[in-house]
Amino acid sequence: MKIGITCYPTYGGSGVVATELGLELAQRDHEIHFISYAQPIRLRGAEPNIHYHEVEVSRYPLFDYPPYDLALATRMAEVAQLYDLDLLHVHYAIPHSVSAMLARQMLASGPRGRRLPFVTTLHGTDITLVGLDRSYLGITRYSIEQSDGVTAISNYLRERTQRVFDVKNKIEVIYNSVNCDIYYRNTEIAEKLRREYAPNNQRVLVHLSNFRPVKRITDVIEIFDRVRKQFPARLLLIGDGPDRSVAEWLAVQKGIHDDVLFLGKQDQIYEKLSIADIMLLPSELESFGLAALEAMACEVVPISTRAGGVPEVIDHGISGFLADVGDVETMARYAIELLNDEQKLREMGKRARAVAMERFCSTKIVKQYEDFYRRVLERSA
Ligand code: GMT
């Protein structure tokens, strides 16, 4: 198949999922065309069967708000025409599904009157936060209903979309995935990184996100502070975003800032995960929690919240721990208990990897997307 993929190319789980899916599809001999305003961050250089088409957004003095969605629609239609795409797959509804809908209309009314179906994958914040804003609600619902196929990354997100948006079309759940060949506990790399990040054999806790309020970064610091009172430990904070300075200040106030390492945005996250014992993800809401899954694949035990789709990823007490949102005492207790029992920590880490491989391995999930695309193409033939 020839597939156009659009996503947010910078940091964010939806862009990661879209890019990894594109890479996986390309390896299975599909021709993949990424269409976006920048090259997706996890594209690993020149890859066979992968093409990237940049969307240029012209700026004019009259445009206080450059219309990216229109430039994107135009580019989608052009690329589809030039490369004879079979379908578009957009990740994140706003504005990508609206642009895809316009591209489909443009091609249908063009000289060849060709049909270009599009699939929308809902990731979470496009529905739970942004989509519910009244300025976007109507168009989000409309573009979902207009999609030729809709997928959601968890049962939680499917139900929530159906309930809140009252959309009539069927939403299929296809879980997020992780590349288990790249994400594994790499002991060779870990040895080198340990010298850098935990030279005195400290315990390593990790958090990975875009530091938005929904991630509750200050809870991460609170949990770490409690753990740090019991063991020599280091906290690796990977990512960046609006709540970084609040977290920095809290770490300073608690006198633990020397052990809280703000690493900023990072590539090759799997390397850092290889030295971690525990991943802290105390979010207010996660439709899935890709960061927890990536940790699990690297045998890092996730401690997270019973929020949104997280319980579909982490089995409490088996492949990680779950607590109520804001309950930092319980999350710290789970971490301390685990770090006190090396055998339990390692066994749970291994179980976490086994779950990642059995249920969320990208080689399995990519087949579900292929199958979904085929059904969409058959329906729209
Ligand atoms: O969590 C974010 O802030 C980023 C956001 C995104 O759209 O990129 O993440 C959402 O999609 C990820 C990939 O599907 C999911 O793993 C995250 O759980 C989801 N975030 C939320 O629901 C808050």
Residues whose N, C-alpha, C, O or C-beta is under 5 A from the ligand:
A	BS01	GMT	G12 G13 S14 G15 V17 H123 G124 T125 I153 N176 N210 L285 E286 S287 F288 G289 L290
